[in-house]
Amino acid sequence: MIQLKDDERLDYLLAENLRIIQSPSVFSFSLDSVLLANFVYVPIQKGKIIDLCSGNGVIPLLLSKRTKGEITGVEIQERLCDMAERSIRYNGLDGRLSMICGDIREMPKRLGTARYDVVTCNPPYFPVSGEAIINEREPLAIARHEICCTLEDAVRVSSQLAKPGGKVAFVHRPGRLLDLLTLMRKYKIEPKRLRFVYPKMKKEANTILLEGTRDGKPDLKILPPLYVYEENGEYTDEMKRILYGENT
């Protein structure tokens, strides 16, 4: 049996037949993490994968169904790292998945450079400025605002960890697209695949999925749009497949 703490609950990752520990007061994963885990290229049989800003480990758990490779998550908050480790053990994945509790900025020195075939990152979206409103509980504030790492930190570290030819993938907001593209090229990650995610038809995109190749050649492909909801408020067929499985 798994031990739950405080207001934690054990939720299903519906399409994957996995369970994950969540807490409304500490952290619950968002749709962005699910989309990134579905979007990124991963080798099927082997390889080393690292997920930065891992939260409660949702991306490593989801990727475990797409690859037999070794997956490491990195999360700075001890409580979230503990939640992820317990979820990994509950699902019997502790032989392949592991968590590191630490600052992503220290990982190249701690783990070594150019070691990973795939790097994923769902970084904090909101810069901290004098106008920023940060009135949430500390765990949520750290997850959402650039308190412990900036977008540049995330891109630089991803580049350092990725092997030449390795894949690096991010999920972010459209308003930071130019920042993300500029930083990726600055740190030698050539953008290769870009997909815009829309809440529904005739609405502005609210999410971007962007994958690049370390030391790759220029050749950016704009993929078809992904719509989350139909006009009646139901998930689109593609989103149903992502969330609930191929046979939905």
C-alpha positions as CSV (number, residue, x, y, z in Angstrom):
1,M,0.0,0.0,0.0
2,I,1.1,3.6,-0.6
3,Q,1.1,6.2,2.1
4,L,-0.8,9.4,1.3
5,K,0.0,12.6,3.3
6,D,-2.3,15.5,4.2
7,D,-4.7,16.2,1.3
8,E,-3.0,14.0,-1.2
9,R,-5.0,11.7,-3.5
10,L,-4.2,8.9,-5.9
11,D,-5.4,9.8,-9.4
12,Y,-5.4,7.8,-12.6
13,L,-3.4,8.7,-15.7
14,L,-6.3,7.5,-17.8
15,A,-4.7,6.5,-21.1
16,E,-1.8,4.8,-19.4
17,N,-3.3,2.7,-16.6
18,L,-1.0,4.4,-14.1
19,R,-1.7,6.1,-10.8
20,I,-0.1,9.4,-9.6
21,I,-0.1,11.2,-6.3
22,Q,-1.6,14.7,-6.4
23,S,-2.4,17.4,-3.9
24,P,-4.6,20.4,-4.6
25,S,-2.7,22.5,-2.1
26,V,0.8,21.5,-3.3
27,F,0.7,20.4,-6.9
28,S,-1.5,18.8,-9.5
29,F,-0.3,18.3,-13.1
30,S,-1.8,20.2,-16.0
31,L,-2.8,19.3,-19.5
32,D,0.5,20.9,-20.7
33,S,2.5,18.1,-19.2
34,V,0.3,15.5,-20.9
35,L,0.7,17.3,-24.2
36,L,4.5,17.5,-23.9
37,A,4.8,13.8,-23.0
38,N,2.7,12.9,-26.1
39,F,4.5,15.3,-28.4
40,V,8.2,14.6,-27.8
41,Y,10.2,12.1,-29.8
42,V,11.5,9.2,-27.6
43,P,13.5,6.1,-28.6
44,I,11.3,3.0,-28.1
45,Q,13.8,0.4,-27.0
46,K,16.6,2.2,-25.1
47,G,18.1,5.6,-24.4
48,K,18.6,8.0,-21.5
49,I,15.9,10.6,-20.9
50,I,15.8,13.5,-18.4
51,D,12.8,15.6,-17.5
52,L,13.5,19.0,-15.9
53,C,11.1,20.9,-13.6
54,S,9.4,17.5,-13.1
55,G,6.8,18.4,-10.5
56,N,5.1,15.3,-9.2
57,G,6.7,13.2,-11.9
58,V,3.9,13.1,-14.4
59,I,6.0,13.3,-17.6
60,P,8.4,10.5,-16.5
61,L,5.4,8.3,-15.7
62,L,3.8,9.0,-19.0
63,L,7.0,8.5,-21.0
64,S,7.5,5.2,-19.3
65,K,4.7,3.8,-21.6
66,R,6.4,5.1,-24.7
67,T,9.9,3.9,-24.2
68,K,11.9,1.2,-22.4
69,G,14.7,3.7,-21.8
70,E,16.0,5.0,-18.5
71,I,14.1,8.1,-17.3
72,T,15.2,10.7,-14.7
73,G,13.1,13.5,-13.3
74,V,14.6,16.6,-11.7
75,E,12.5,18.7,-9.2
76,I,13.7,21.3,-6.8
77,Q,10.9,21.0,-4.3
78,E,11.4,18.2,-1.8
79,R,7.6,17.6,-1.3
80,L,7.0,17.2,-5.0
81,C,10.0,15.0,-5.4
82,D,8.7,12.7,-2.6
83,M,5.3,12.5,-4.2
84,A,6.9,11.5,-7.5
85,E,9.1,8.9,-5.9
86,R,6.1,7.3,-4.2
87,S,4.2,7.3,-7.4
88,I,7.1,5.6,-9.2
89,R,7.2,2.9,-6.5
90,Y,3.5,2.4,-6.6
91,N,3.5,1.8,-10.3
92,G,6.5,-0.6,-10.0
93,L,8.7,1.5,-12.1
94,D,11.6,2.2,-9.7
95,G,13.9,0.0,-11.8
96,R,13.6,2.4,-14.8
97,L,12.5,5.7,-13.4
98,S,14.2,7.8,-10.8
99,M,14.0,11.3,-9.3
100,I,16.7,13.8,-8.3
101,C,15.7,16.5,-5.8
102,G,17.8,19.5,-6.8
103,D,18.3,22.7,-8.8
104,I,18.3,22.1,-12.5
105,R,21.1,24.6,-12.8
106,E,23.4,22.3,-10.9
107,M,22.6,19.2,-13.0
108,P,25.3,19.5,-15.7
109,K,28.0,19.6,-13.0
110,R,26.3,16.9,-11.0
111,L,25.3,14.5,-13.9
112,G,27.8,15.4,-16.6
113,T,27.2,17.1,-20.0
114,A,26.1,15.6,-23.3
115,R,24.7,12.4,-21.6
116,Y,21.0,12.4,-22.6
117,D,19.2,11.3,-25.8
118,V,16.1,13.3,-24.9
119,V,15.5,16.3,-22.6
120,T,12.0,17.5,-21.7
121,C,11.1,20.6,-19.8
122,N,7.8,22.2,-18.7
123,P,9.4,25.3,-17.1
124,P,7.7,28.0,-15.0
125,Y,5.8,30.3,-17.4
126,F,5.7,33.6,-15.7
127,P,8.6,36.0,-15.2
128,V,9.0,37.6,-11.8
129,S,8.7,41.4,-12.1
130,G,7.6,44.3,-10.0
131,E,4.1,43.9,-11.6
132,A,3.9,40.2,-11.1
133,I,1.1,39.0,-8.7
134,I,2.4,36.1,-6.7
135,N,-0.1,35.4,-4.0
136,E,-0.3,31.7,-4.1
137,R,1.1,29.0,-1.8
138,E,4.9,28.7,-2.2
139,P,4.9,25.3,-4.0
140,L,2.4,26.6,-6.7
141,A,4.3,29.9,-7.0
142,I,7.6,28.1,-7.6
143,A,6.0,25.9,-10.2
144,R,4.4,28.8,-12.1
145,H,6.8,31.7,-11.7
146,E,10.5,32.0,-12.6
147,I,11.5,32.1,-8.9
148,C,14.0,29.2,-8.9
149,C,14.9,29.2,-12.6
150,T,14.4,31.3,-15.7
151,L,13.5,30.3,-19.2
152,E,17.2,30.9,-20.1
153,D,18.3,28.6,-17.3
154,A,16.0,25.9,-18.6
155,V,17.2,26.2,-22.2
156,R,20.9,26.4,-21.3
157,V,20.8,23.4,-19.0
158,S,18.8,21.4,-21.5
159,S,21.5,22.1,-24.1
160,Q,24.3,21.1,-21.8
161,L,22.6,17.8,-20.8
162,A,21.6,16.8,-24.4
163,K,23.9,14.7,-26.6
164,P,24.8,16.1,-30.0
165,G,21.9,15.1,-32.1
166,G,19.7,14.6,-29.0
167,K,16.1,15.9,-28.8
168,V,15.1,18.7,-26.5
169,A,11.4,19.6,-26.1
170,F,9.5,22.3,-24.3
171,V,5.9,23.3,-23.6
172,H,5.3,27.0,-23.0
173,R,3.0,30.0,-23.8
174,P,2.8,31.5,-27.3
175,G,3.8,34.9,-25.9
176,R,7.3,33.5,-25.1
177,L,7.8,31.8,-28.5
178,L,10.3,34.3,-29.8
179,D,12.2,34.2,-26.5
180,L,12.3,30.4,-26.6
181,L,13.4,30.2,-30.3
182,T,16.1,32.8,-29.7
183,L,17.4,31.0,-26.6
184,M,17.4,27.6,-28.3
185,R,19.6,28.9,-31.1
186,K,21.8,30.8,-28.7
187,Y,22.5,27.5,-26.9
188,K,22.8,25.4,-30.1
189,I,19.4,23.7,-30.0
190,E,18.0,24.0,-33.5
191,P,14.2,24.2,-33.5
192,K,12.7,21.4,-35.6
193,R,9.0,20.9,-34.8
194,L,6.5,23.4,-33.6
195,R,2.9,22.8,-32.8
196,F,0.3,25.4,-31.6
197,V,-2.4,24.2,-29.2
198,Y,-5.8,26.0,-29.3
199,P,-8.6,25.7,-26.6
200,K,-11.1,25.4,-29.5
201,M,-11.7,26.6,-33.1
202,K,-11.7,30.3,-33.7
203,K,-9.7,30.9,-30.4
204,E,-6.2,32.1,-30.0
205,A,-3.5,29.5,-29.3
206,N,-2.7,29.3,-25.6
207,T,0.1,26.7,-25.7
208,I,3.1,25.9,-27.8
209,L,5.0,22.6,-28.1
210,L,8.5,23.0,-29.5
211,E,11.2,20.4,-30.1
212,G,14.7,20.9,-31.3
213,T,17.9,19.0,-32.0
214,R,21.2,19.7,-30.3
215,D,23.6,20.9,-33.0
216,G,21.0,20.2,-35.6
217,K,20.7,21.8,-39.1
218,P,18.0,24.5,-39.7
219,D,14.7,23.0,-40.8
220,L,11.7,24.0,-38.7
221,K,8.4,22.3,-39.5
222,I,5.1,23.8,-38.4
223,L,2.8,20.9,-37.5
224,P,-1.0,20.9,-37.8
225,P,-2.9,22.7,-35.0
226,L,-4.2,20.8,-32.0
227,Y,-7.6,21.7,-30.8
228,V,-8.5,20.7,-27.2
229,Y,-12.3,21.2,-27.2
230,E,-15.2,21.0,-29.6
231,E,-17.7,23.8,-29.7
232,N,-20.0,21.9,-27.4
233,G,-17.3,21.7,-24.7
234,E,-16.3,18.1,-25.3
235,Y,-12.8,17.0,-26.0
236,T,-11.9,16.7,-29.6
237,D,-11.2,13.2,-31.0
238,E,-7.5,13.8,-30.9
239,M,-7.6,14.9,-27.3
240,K,-9.6,11.9,-26.3
241,R,-7.0,9.6,-27.9
242,I,-4.2,11.5,-26.0
243,L,-6.1,11.4,-22.7
244,Y,-8.0,8.1,-22.8
245,G,-6.2,5.9,-25.3
246,E,-6.4,4.8,-28.9
247,N,-9.6,2.8,-28.6
248,T,-11.8,5.6,-27.2
